Amino acid sequence: MKNVSDFFGCKVFDDRVMKATLSAKVYQSLRKTIDEGAKLDISVANAVAAAMKDWAVDHGATHYTHWFQPLTGVTAEKHDSFISPSPDGGVIMEFSGRELIKGEPDASSFPSGGLRATFEARGYTAWDPTSYAFIKGNTLCIPTAFCSYGGEALDKKTPLLRSMEALNRQAIRILHLFGNDDVKCVRTSVGPEQEYFLITEEMYEQRRDLRFAGRTLFGARPPKGQEMDDHYFGVIKPRVAAYMEELNEELWKLGILAKTEHNEVAPAQHELAPIYTTTNIATDHNQLTMEIMQKVASKHGLVCLLHEKPFAGVNGSGKHNNWSLTADGGVNLLSPGETPYENAQFLLFLCAVIKAVDDYQDLLRLSVATAGNDHRLGANEAPPAVISIFLGEELNAVLEAIEKDTPYAGTEKTQMKLGVDVLPKFNRDTTDRNRTSPFAFTGNKFEFRMLGSSNSIACANIMLNSAVAESLKIYADRLENAENFEDVLHEMIRKTIKDHKRVIFNGNGYDDTWIKEAVEKRGLLNYRTTPDCMPHLLDEKNVRMLTSHKVFSEAELKSRCEIMLENYCKTVRIEANTMIDMAKTEIAPAVSAYVLELANTAAAKKAVDDSVSRSYETELVKKLVRLEDQIVARTDELEEAVMKLQDAEDVAAESYMIRDAVLGKMGELRAACDEAEMITAKKYWPFPTYGDLLFGVK
């Protein structure tokens, strides 16, 4: 059996490798750049590049790439070899500091949202020294930021790093006001839980909807789905266990802290959760995790589905973003302290988050908005589209006491009585978990549960970091000018609770009465779809906040709004066109063929017994002929609705047309086809059913 500690991080140019391969002077200089943001000297870059190249070559690498995250939702890389010609006709392996620091991939085909003209192809990548380089295959991958010729961010890493720096600046101001003058850095940490489905590769290849759209566009419910909840935390099937074992090993080699794995609620659904790490590294790791999940699955004859809702009628897949704030030295700022001052500091940071979530509900909602996630949010396995915060009974009581200026009596600890003497005694948590809440406090962190499984976690954390930075800035501005620090602090915490308690909800987020209360009584936002929420990125308050912290420029915000709406429209267009294709060339012909067999059987029966006027076959033929006509009509209607999209004035107008017309036509076509599937002989149905897909992995 392999010892994980012997090979963990073996493909990463991490701190252990840097200490061993760099001189003490170069290492200390690089650490200062990583830890404090100090400028990187070119001589240090040259030394790091040489050591990085030697280490990579020793591990079998022949190429290097600047690995970046454009606005496509996936990663990108252009490979260059280390070779340079030598005078004797051979080659030598070279890699300079300039090649490490800056790259120049062709940017012409990446989405830019109008930040550059189509004919302007140049783009730049810049090394992110805070995220370790790693080896993938025979290539050294260097995590980088990606920008246009004019310097605008064309990626997700750049604004994420900016948001982390904005939050760092404001958090340090607050900590210094509390007397923590030795704190030099505050970082956000994230642990993203990743849900996914596994199906057989053979069945996947037979379904055009899965291949083109990543989700099933047709499919009647099987006799058994997730009703029994027997898959949840159940025994992992041997084939899946073998996949998980290899997946863990590949992730561990890359220094990814894969920790927990289990079956999820839906059949064929599973989850992987890592240990927390710094947000930009966690973002890089999650992108790698999704890529490796799919590669390893292929080696086992499986396909890993990362779509938010690959199957209708069963749970979709999310990605819970567990977020916390940590000062250097490892102090979690969302953990209550043991002294009154520490408690006050915790409450101020807690209030900053509450204020941020209420003030910028729209930004948090649109940060997770995609065509796929629109199908998941509000279903019974995911939070609603309304943003609210769960704090739990004890913390809620603390805040109520502060708001009313009354003493807090505390909550008595209750020992769990399990009825078996040999089991250990322990106290019950005073705060239960709430899986229905979009944004839940879980002890010393917040769990943002609205992210879809295929989302990059960068977008949500950019908005969360920025919104909390704004709250902290408002607090710091007031406290730095306060004549009486404690009085102003107390009043500020009390006022925040009073002004923003509408966003705190500890009940069942799945209950329809909550949605009504949230919108009608509390005035919370309920943006059900991407077209509903995405344009609010450009609302004045949002532009002002994000530009003031230098997370985005106004031009970058406009481009992102354009790109996200364009991605939404393209995604649904692909789905609609796939449905039309499958209905015309697979489903309608299959139903027609079965009708012909039934008609022949009915005719044969009548030939044997002329008195037979009604039969099973004739009644079924009538139903199927009616459905076949509906399928043809609904297909034509959907095709017409898609054709009308070309008349849209702009991408926003197109997204509204999709929301208001195309999605409804897609639903009507699916309903007719799914009904036909229920009464068509299996041998005629042209592709694997839900029962085949969900229960096909043995």
C-alpha positions in Angstrom: 0.0 0.0 0.0 1.3 3.5 -0.9 2.0 6.0 1.9 0.2 9.2 0.8 2.7 11.4 2.6 5.5 9.9 0.4 4.0 11.1 -2.8 1.7 14.0 -1.8 2.5 17.1 -3.9 5.2 15.2 -5.9 4.1 17.0 -9.0 4.1 20.5 -7.4 6.9 23.1 -7.3 5.9 23.9 -3.7 7.6 25.4 -0.7 9.5 22.2 0.0 11.0 22.1 -3.5 11.7 25.9 -3.4 13.6 25.6 -0.2 15.6 22.7 -1.5 16.4 24.2 -5.0 16.7 28.0 -4.4 19.4 29.9 -2.5 18.4 31.3 0.9 18.4 34.8 -0.5 16.3 34.0 -3.6 13.9 31.9 -1.5 13.4 34.7 1.1 12.8 37.3 -1.7 10.3 35.1 -3.4 8.5 34.4 0.0 8.3 38.2 0.5 6.6 38.5 -2.9 4.2 35.7 -2.1 3.4 36.7 1.5 3.5 40.5 1.3 3.1 41.3 -2.4 6.6 42.7 -2.7 7.8 43.4 -6.3 9.6 40.5 -7.9 13.1 41.3 -9.1 14.1 39.9 -12.5 17.3 38.2 -11.0 15.0 36.3 -8.6 12.7 35.4 -11.5 15.7 34.0 -13.5 16.8 31.9 -10.5 13.3 30.6 -9.9 12.8 29.8 -13.6 16.1 27.9 -13.8 15.2 25.8 -10.7 11.7 25.3 -11.9 12.9 24.1 -15.3 15.5 21.7 -13.8 12.9 20.2 -11.4 10.3 19.9 -14.2 12.8 18.2 -16.6 13.9 15.8 -13.8 10.2 14.8 -13.5 9.8 14.1 -17.2 8.5 17.5 -18.5 9.5 18.7 -21.9 7.1 21.7 -22.2 5.8 24.5 -20.2 2.6 26.5 -20.4 1.0 29.5 -18.8 -2.1 28.0 -17.3 -5.0 30.5 -17.1 -8.7 30.8 -16.6 -10.4 32.8 -19.4 -14.1 33.7 -19.4 -15.1 30.4 -21.0 -15.6 28.7 -17.7 -12.7 26.2 -18.3 -8.9 26.6 -18.2 -6.6 27.3 -21.2 -3.0 26.5 -22.0 -0.5 26.9 -24.9 2.5 24.6 -24.7 6.1 25.6 -25.6 9.0 23.2 -25.3 12.1 24.0 -23.2 14.4 23.3 -26.2 16.7 25.9 -27.7 19.2 25.1 -30.6 22.8 24.7 -29.7 25.8 25.5 -32.0 26.7 21.8 -32.5 23.3 21.0 -34.0 21.7 19.6 -30.9 19.4 21.3 -28.4 19.7 22.6 -24.8 16.9 23.0 -22.3 16.3 26.7 -21.4 13.7 28.7 -19.5 14.2 32.3 -18.5 12.7 34.6 -15.9 11.0 36.6 -18.6 9.4 33.5 -20.0 8.2 32.6 -16.5 6.8 36.1 -15.7 5.1 36.9 -19.0 3.5 34.9 -21.8 1.7 35.9 -25.0 -1.0 33.5 -26.1 -3.3 34.4 -29.0 -6.3 36.0 -27.4 -8.4 36.5 -30.5 -10.9 33.6 -29.9 -11.5 34.1 -26.2 -14.6 36.1 -25.1 -13.8 39.7 -24.4 -17.3 41.3 -24.3 -16.1 44.2 -26.4 -12.9 44.9 -24.5 -10.9 44.6 -27.8 -11.7 44.6 -31.5 -12.0 41.2 -33.2 -8.9 41.7 -35.2 -6.8 42.5 -32.1 -5.3 39.1 -31.3 -2.7 39.9 -28.7 -3.1 39.0 -25.0 -0.8 38.5 -22.1 -0.4 36.1 -19.2 1.3 37.1 -16.0 2.7 34.6 -13.5 0.8 34.3 -10.2 3.6 33.4 -7.7 1.1 32.8 -4.9 -0.2 29.7 -6.6 2.4 26.9 -7.1 3.4 25.6 -10.5 2.7 21.9 -11.2 3.3 19.2 -13.8 0.5 17.7 -15.8 1.5 15.0 -18.2 4.8 16.2 -19.7 4.1 19.9 -19.2 5.0 22.3 -16.5 1.9 24.4 -15.8 2.4 27.9 -14.4 -0.7 29.5 -12.9 -1.2 32.9 -14.5 -3.5 35.9 -14.9 -4.7 36.8 -18.4 -5.2 40.3 -19.7 -5.8 42.1 -23.0 -3.4 44.3 -24.9 -4.9 47.3 -23.2 -4.5 45.8 -19.7 -8.1 44.8 -19.0 -8.7 41.5 -17.2 -9.9 38.8 -19.5 -9.9 36.1 -16.9 -11.3 35.1 -13.5 -8.0 35.0 -11.5 -7.2 38.7 -11.9 -10.4 40.1 -10.3 -10.3 37.3 -7.7 -6.8 38.5 -6.6 -7.9 42.1 -6.6 -10.9 41.2 -4.4 -8.7 39.4 -2.0 -6.4 42.4 -1.8 -9.4 44.7 -1.3 -10.7 42.6 1.6 -7.1 42.3 3.0 -6.8 46.1 3.1 -10.0 46.8 4.9 -9.7 43.8 7.3 -6.3 45.0 8.4 -7.7 48.5 9.2 -10.3 46.9 11.5 -7.8 44.6 13.2 -5.4 47.5 13.9 -8.3 49.4 15.5 -8.7 46.4 17.9 -5.0 46.6 18.8 -3.8 43.8 16.6 -0.9 45.8 15.1 1.2 42.8 14.3 -1.3 41.5 11.7 0.1 42.1 8.2 -2.2 40.0 6.1 -5.8 38.7 6.1 -6.7 36.0 3.6 -10.0 34.3 2.7 -10.0 30.5 2.8 -12.3 28.3 0.8 -13.2 24.6 0.8 -15.5 23.8 -2.2 -17.5 20.6 -1.9 -17.9 19.2 -5.4 -20.9 17.1 -6.5 -21.0 15.0 -9.7 -22.7 12.1 -11.5 -21.0 9.0 -12.9 -22.5 7.1 -15.8 -21.1 4.5 -18.2 -19.2 5.8 -21.2 -21.1 3.4 -23.5 -24.5 4.9 -22.6 -23.1 8.5 -22.7 -22.0 8.0 -26.3 -25.6 7.0 -27.3 -27.1 10.2 -26.0 -26.6 13.3 -28.2 -28.1 15.6 -25.5 -25.4 14.5 -23.0 -22.6 14.9 -25.6 -23.7 18.3 -26.8 -25.4 19.8 -23.8 -24.0 18.0 -20.8 -27.6 17.2 -19.6 -30.5 15.0 -20.6 -33.0 17.0 -22.6 -35.4 14.1 -22.7 -36.1 11.3 -20.3 -39.2 9.9 -18.5 -38.8 9.2 -14.8 -37.8 5.6 -14.0 -39.9 3.4 -11.6 -37.3 4.1 -8.9 -35.4 7.3 -8.5 -34.1 8.7 -5.2 -37.3 8.2 -3.2 -35.8 5.7 -0.7 -32.7 7.9 -0.1 -30.8 4.6 0.0 -28.0 5.9 -2.2 -27.1 8.7 0.3 -24.0 7.7 2.2 -24.6 4.1 1.0 -21.9 1.5 0.3 -19.8 2.7 -2.6 -19.9 0.4 -5.6 -16.6 -1.3 -6.4 -16.3 0.4 -9.8 -16.9 3.8 -8.3 -14.6 3.0 -5.4 -11.8 2.2 -7.9 -12.5 5.5 -9.7 -12.4 7.4 -6.4 -9.1 5.7 -5.4 -7.4 6.7 -8.6 -8.9 10.2 -8.5 -7.6 10.8 -4.9 -4.1 9.6 -5.9 -4.0 11.9 -8.9 -5.3 14.9 -6.9 -2.8 14.2 -4.0 0.1 14.2 -6.4 -0.9 17.7 -7.4 -1.1 18.8 -3.8 -4.9 19.0 -3.8 -6.2 18.3 -0.4 -9.0 15.8 -1.3 -10.4 14.7 2.0 -14.0 13.4 2.0 -15.9 11.2 -0.6 -19.3 9.7 -0.4 -22.5 8.8 -2.3 -24.9 11.7 -2.7 -28.7 11.5 -2.6 -29.5 10.8 -6.3 -28.6 7.4 -7.8 -25.2 7.7 -9.6 -24.4 10.9 -7.7 -21.3 11.4 -5.6 -19.4 14.1 -3.7 -15.7 15.1 -3.1 -14.7 17.7 -0.5 -11.2 19.1 0.1 -9.6 20.7 3.1 -9.7 24.5 3.1 -7.0 26.5 1.5 -6.4 30.1 0.4 -9.1 31.2 -2.0 -7.1 31.7 -5.2 -5.3 28.4 -4.7 -8.6 26.7 -3.9 -10.0 28.1 -7.2 -7.0 26.7 -9.2 -7.4 23.4 -7.4 -11.1 23.2 -8.1 -10.6 23.8 -11.8 -8.0 21.1 -11.8 -10.2 18.8 -9.8 -13.0 19.0 -12.3 -10.6 18.3 -15.2 -9.0 15.3 -13.5 -12.4 13.9 -12.5 -13.3 13.7 -16.1 -10.0 12.3 -17.2 -9.9 9.6 -14.6 -13.5 8.6 -15.3 -12.6 7.9 -18.9 -9.9 5.4 -17.8 -12.6 3.5 -15.9 -15.1 3.4 -18.8 -17.2 6.1 -17.1 -18.2 9.7 -17.8 -18.2 12.3 -15.0 -21.2 14.7 -15.5 -20.6 18.1 -13.9 -23.8 19.8 -15.2 -26.0 21.3 -12.5 -29.1 19.3 -13.5 -28.2 16.4 -15.8 -31.4 14.6 -14.9 -34.9 16.0 -14.3 -36.8 14.8 -11.3 -33.7 13.9 -9.2 -31.3 16.1 -7.3 -28.9 18.3 -9.2 -25.3 18.9 -8.4 -24.0 21.9 -6.5 -20.7 23.1 -5.2 -20.9 24.4 -1.6 -18.4 27.2 -1.1 -17.2 27.2 2.5 -15.7 30.6 3.1 -13.8 32.0 6.1 -11.5 34.9 7.0 -8.0 34.2 8.5 -5.4 36.5 9.8 -1.7 35.6 9.5 -0.9 33.3 12.4 -3.9 31.2 11.6 -6.5 33.2 13.6 -10.0 32.6 12.2 -11.8 35.9 12.3 -15.2 34.2 12.2 -14.5 32.3 15.5 -15.8 33.9 18.7 -12.9 34.7 21.1 -12.6 34.1 24.8 -12.4 37.8 25.9 -14.9 40.6 25.5 -12.7 42.4 22.9 -12.3 39.2 20.8 -16.1 38.7 21.0 -16.6 42.3 19.8 -14.2 41.8 17.0 -16.0 38.6 15.9 -19.4 40.3 16.0 -18.1 43.2 13.9 -16.8 40.8 11.2 -20.0 38.8 11.4 -22.1 42.0 11.0 -19.9 42.9 8.0 -20.9 39.7 6.3 -24.6 40.1 7.2 -24.5 43.7 5.8 -22.7 42.6 2.7 -25.1 39.8 1.9 -28.1 42.0 2.3 -26.7 45.0 0.5 -25.4 42.9 -2.4 -27.9 40.1 -2.8 -28.0 40.8 -6.5 -24.3 40.4 -6.9 -24.2 37.1 -5.0 -27.2 35.8 -7.1 -25.7 36.7 -10.4 -22.3 35.3 -9.4 -23.8 31.8 -9.6 -26.1 32.4 -12.6 -25.9 30.1 -15.5 -28.4 28.3 -17.8 -27.6 25.1 -16.0 -27.9 26.4 -12.4 -31.3 28.1 -13.3 -32.7 24.5 -13.5 -31.3 23.7 -10.0 -32.0 26.7 -7.8 -35.4 26.5 -6.2 -35.7 22.7 -6.7 -36.0 20.5 -3.6 -32.3 19.7 -3.4 -30.9 23.3 -3.7 -31.5 26.6 -2.0 -34.0 29.0 -3.5 -33.0 31.9 -5.7 -33.7 34.2 -2.8 -30.6 35.0 -0.7 -30.9 34.7 3.1 -28.6 33.9 6.0 -28.9 31.1 8.5 -27.2 31.9 11.9 -28.7 29.3 14.2 -30.6 29.7 17.4 -27.8 30.7 19.7 -26.1 33.3 17.5 -29.5 34.7 16.5 -30.4 35.1 20.2 -27.1 37.0 20.7 -27.9 39.4 17.9 -31.4 40.0 19.2 -30.1 40.8 22.7 -27.6 43.3 21.2 -30.3 44.9 19.0 -32.6 45.4 22.1 -29.7 46.3 24.4 -30.7 43.5 26.8 -28.4 41.0 28.6 -27.8 37.7 26.8 -28.6 34.8 29.2 -26.8 32.2 27.1 -27.9 28.8 25.9 -27.6 25.8 28.2 -25.5 23.0 26.8 -27.5 19.8 26.4 -25.8 16.4 26.7 -26.8 14.0 24.0 -28.5 10.9 25.4 -27.9 8.0 23.1 -29.2 5.2 25.3 -26.1 3.0 25.1 -23.6 3.2 27.9 -20.5 2.3 25.9 -21.0 5.2 23.5 -19.2 8.4 24.5 -21.1 11.3 26.1 -20.9 14.7 24.3 -22.7 18.0 24.2 -25.2 18.8 21.5 -24.2 21.7 19.2 -26.3 24.8 20.0 -26.6 25.4 16.3 -27.9 22.8 13.9 -27.0 22.8 10.2 -29.6 24.1 7.7 -29.2 22.6 4.3 -32.0 24.7 2.8 -30.2 28.0 3.4 -28.3 29.7 0.6 -25.8 31.2 3.0 -25.4 29.4 6.3 -23.1 30.1 9.3 -21.6 26.8 10.3 -19.5 27.5 13.4 -16.5 29.4 12.1 -17.3 29.9 8.4 -20.1 30.6 6.0 -21.4 28.0 3.5 -22.6 29.6 0.3 -24.6 26.8 -1.2 -26.0 28.3 -4.4 -23.0 27.6 -6.7 -23.6 25.1 -9.5 -21.3 22.1 -9.8 -19.7 23.3 -13.1 -19.2 26.9 -11.9 -15.7 28.3 -11.3 -15.7 29.3 -7.6 -13.9 32.5 -8.6 -17.0 34.5 -9.5 -18.9 33.9 -6.2 -15.8 34.6 -4.1 -15.0 37.8 -6.1 -18.4 39.2 -5.2 -18.4 37.9 -1.6 -14.9 39.3 -0.9 -15.7 42.7 -2.5 -19.0 43.1 -0.7 -17.5 42.3 2.7 -14.6 44.7 2.0 -17.1 47.4 1.4 -18.8 46.7 4.7 -15.5 46.8 6.5 -14.5 50.0 4.8 -17.6 51.7 6.0 -17.0 50.4 9.6 -13.3 51.4 9.5 -14.0 54.9 8.2 -16.4 55.5 11.2 -14.3 53.9 13.9 -11.0 55.6 12.9 -12.8 58.9 13.5 -14.6 57.9 16.6 -14.2 59.9 19.8 -15.3 56.9 21.8 -14.4 53.7 20.1 -16.5 51.4 22.2 -19.6 53.4 22.1 -19.4 53.8 18.3 -18.6 50.1 17.9 -21.6 49.0 20.0 -24.0 51.4 18.2 -22.6 50.3 14.8 -23.1 46.6 15.5 -26.6 47.3 16.9 -27.6 49.4 13.9 -26.3 46.8 11.5 -28.4 44.1 13.1 -31.5 46.3 13.1 -31.1 47.4 9.4 -30.2 44.0 8.0 -32.1 41.5 10.1 -34.5 41.0 7.2 -31.9 38.8 5.5 -31.6 36.5 8.5 -33.8 33.4 8.2 -33.4 30.2 10.2 -36.4 28.3 8.9 -37.1 26.0 5.9 -35.9 27.7 2.7 -37.8 25.1 0.7 -41.2 26.3 2.0 -43.3 28.3 -0.5 -44.5 30.5 2.3 -40.9 31.6 3.0 -40.5 32.8 -0.6 -43.7 34.8 -0.3 -42.6 36.3 3.0 -39.1 37.0 1.7 -40.3 39.0 -1.3 -43.6 40.5 -0.1 -42.8 41.3 3.6 -39.1 41.5 3.7 -38.4 43.0 0.3 -35.7 40.5 -0.6 -34.8 39.8 -4.2 -36.0 36.8 -6.1 -34.3 36.5 -9.5 -35.3 33.2 -10.8 -33.2 33.2 -14.1 -30.0 34.4 -15.5 -31.7 37.1 -17.7 -33.5 38.3 -14.5 -30.3 38.9 -12.5 -27.3 39.4 -14.8 -28.1 43.0 -16.0 -28.0 44.1 -12.4 -24.3 43.8 -12.5 -24.3 47.2 -14.1 -26.6 48.8 -11.5 -25.0 52.1 -10.2 -24.5 50.9 -6.6 -22.7 47.7 -7.9 -20.5 49.5 -10.4 -19.6 52.1 -7.8 -18.6 49.5 -5.1 -16.7 47.2 -7.4 -14.7 50.0 -9.1 -14.0 51.9 -5.9 -12.2 48.8 -4.6 -10.4 48.4 -7.9 -11.8 44.9 -8.4 -13.2 45.7 -11.8 -13.1 48.7 -14.1 -16.5 49.8 -15.6 -15.4 48.5 -19.0 -14.6 45.1 -17.5 -18.0 44.9 -15.8 -19.8 45.8 -19.0 -17.8 43.1 -20.8 -18.6 40.5 -18.2 -22.3 41.2 -18.3 -22.2 40.8 -22.1 -20.2 37.6 -22.0 -22.4 35.9 -19.3 -25.6 36.7 -21.1 -24.0 35.6 -24.4 -22.9 32.3 -22.7 -26.5 31.8 -21.5 -28.0 32.4 -24.9 -25.5 30.1 -26.6 -26.0 27.3 -24.1 -29.8 27.4 -24.5 -29.5 27.6 -28.3 -27.3 24.5 -28.4 -29.9 22.7 -26.1 -32.8 23.8 -28.3 -31.1 22.8 -31.5 -30.1 19.4 -30.0 -33.7 18.8 -29.0 -35.0 19.6 -32.5 -32.4 17.3 -34.0 -33.1 14.4 -31.6 -36.9 14.7 -32.0 -36.7 14.8 -35.8 -34.1 12.1 -36.4 -34.5 9.7 -33.4 -37.6 10.1 -31.4 -40.3 10.6 -34.0 -38.9 7.8 -36.3 -38.8 5.4 -33.3 -42.4 6.2 -32.4 -43.5 5.8 -36.0 -41.7 2.4 -36.3 -43.5 1.1 -33.2 -46.8 2.4 -34.5 -46.3 0.4 -37.7 -45.6 -2.8 -35.7 -48.7 -2.3 -33.6 -50.8 -1.6 -36.6 -49.6 -4.7 -38.3 -50.3 -6.7 -35.2 -53.8 -5.2 -34.9 -54.5 -6.1 -38.6 -53.2 -9.6 -38.0 -55.6 -10.0 -35.1 -58.5 -8.8 -37.1 -57.6 -11.1 -39.9 -57.8 -14.1 -37.5 -61.0 -12.9 -35.8 -63.1 -10.4 -37.8 -65.2 -9.6 -34.7 -62.3 -7.9 -33.0 -63.0 -4.1 -33.2 -60.9 -2.9 -30.3 -57.6 -4.3 -29.1 -54.6 -3.3 -27.0 -52.7 -2.5 -30.1 -55.4 -0.2 -31.7 -55.8 1.8 -28.5 -52.0 2.2 -28.1 -51.7 3.2 -31.8 -54.3 6.0 -31.2 -52.3 7.3 -28.3 -49.0 7.1 -30.1 -50.3 8.7 -33.3 -51.6 11.6 -31.2 -48.2 12.0 -29.4 -46.3 11.7 -32.7 -48.4 14.5 -34.1 -47.7 16.6 -31.0 -43.9 15.8 -31.2 -43.8 17.1 -34.8 -45.9 20.1 -34.0 -43.9 21.0 -30.9 -40.6 20.5 -32.8 -41.8 22.9 -35.5 -42.9 25.5 -32.8 -39.5 25.3 -31.0 -37.7 25.6 -34.3 -39.7 28.7 -35.1 -39.0 30.2 -31.7 -35.2 29.6 -32.1 -35.3 31.2 -35.6 -36.9 34.4 -34.1 -33.9 34.8 -31.8 -31.9 36.2 -34.8 -34.2 39.2 -34.7 -33.1 40.2 -31.2 -31.6 43.7 -31.0 -28.9 42.7 -28.5 -27.9 39.8 -26.3 -30.0 41.0 -23.4 -33.1 41.1 -25.6 -32.2 37.6 -26.9 -31.9 36.3 -23.3 -35.4 37.6 -22.5 -36.8 35.9 -25.6 -35.2 32.7 -24.5 -36.7 33.0 -21.0 -40.2 34.0 -22.2 -40.6 31.8 -25.3 -37.9 29.2 -26.0 -37.7 27.5 -22.6 -41.4 27.0 -22.6 -41.4 25.4 -26.1 -38.5 23.2 -25.0 -40.6 22.0 -22.0 -43.6 21.3 -24.2 -41.6 19.2 -26.6 -40.0 17.3 -23.8 -43.3 16.5 -22.2 -44.7 15.0 -25.4 -41.5 12.9 -26.0 -41.3 11.7 -22.4 -45.0 10.6 -22.5 -44.2 8.7 -25.7 -41.2 7.1 -24.1 -43.5 5.7 -21.4 -45.6 3.7 -23.9 -43.0 2.9 -26.6 -41.5 -0.6 -26.6 -37.9 -0.4 -25.2 -36.4 -2.1 -28.3 -37.6 0.9 -30.3 -36.5 3.7 -28.0 -33.4 5.1 -29.7 -31.2 5.8 -26.6 -30.7 4.7 -23.0 -33.4 5.7 -20.5 -33.1 7.2 -17.1 -33.3 3.8 -15.5 -30.4 2.7 -17.7 -28.3 5.8 -17.0 -28.9 6.2 -13.2 -28.5 2.5 -12.4 -26.0 1.4 -15.1 -22.8 1.6 -13.1 -22.4 -1.7 -11.3 
